Each structure stands twice: as C-alpha cells, then as structure tokens.
Amino acid sequence: MDNDKIDDFIRERERRNKIVLEHANLEMKRFFSLDSQIYRSGELSSKMKELMGLVASVVLRCDECIVFHVNNCYNEEVTEGEFVEALSIALIVGGSIVIPHLRKAFAYWDELIKQ
C-alpha cells in the first residue's frame, strides 16, 4: 500500500465513520468514543495497545482492522522485532487460518518501513 493508498484508506475510514455517527444512536456513539479513548496511553502505552489491537485483528481476521493497526504501530514506532513477536502471538492464538492475514500485515509493514 503506497502513501496515496494509505491516505485514501484513512480518508475513506474517516468518511465512513462520519456517516455511521450521523445515523448512530447514543450507545453507538459511546462505543465509538470508548474505542478512541482505549488506545490512549495509560498503564499500558499506546504502542503496546496498538500491538494488542493488531494481534486481535489478525486473530479475528479483519483485514481493514489489520491495515489500521499496522499503520498505527508504525506511527507508534514499533520495532520490527516487536512487530514480529506480536504477530507470532497472533499465529499461535489463531492457528494456521490466520496465515493469509499475516501475509497482509507483513506486506503492509514492509511497504511502510521502505518509504
């Protein structure tokens, strides 16, 4: 995913979130707010939380979430070693069915670090 695709992905995600929130009830709005708040640094750093989000996204096999969390991991300055270890956890938890999603995560990571 080149820089233009990354920017397009982020813009499209924001556009769709805006549409959801225009129609959302109070409970949905609260959930979206909680989702944003939970990734802020607290007892765990934002970096650690993004790695956890990435692992969950791979195990749950959500490609859009994987791209989102890989990008955030890159922005949080996750090291290659941390990235690989996190994805190792995803593989052991999710099993071989997550391999296609590992491929996507590593391909996207590779593009980001080669920019």
C-alpha angles and dihedrals in degrees: 000000000000124000092269091052091047091051090046091050092050093046092047092048090051091047092052093045089054090053092049091049092049088060099031126115122224094272093054091048090051091050092051089048092050090049090056094045097047094066094057117107115271127132084337120047121245087245092058092045092053090051089051090048089051092051092049091047093052093046090048089045096230106156095189090051091048092055090046094051095041088055091048091047089053091049090049088055096244109181122236089248092053090047093051093047092050091051090048087059090049090052095049092046097041101034128213093321089076094058094097088053091048087055091054093047094049093044091052092044090050091054092049096050092047094056 
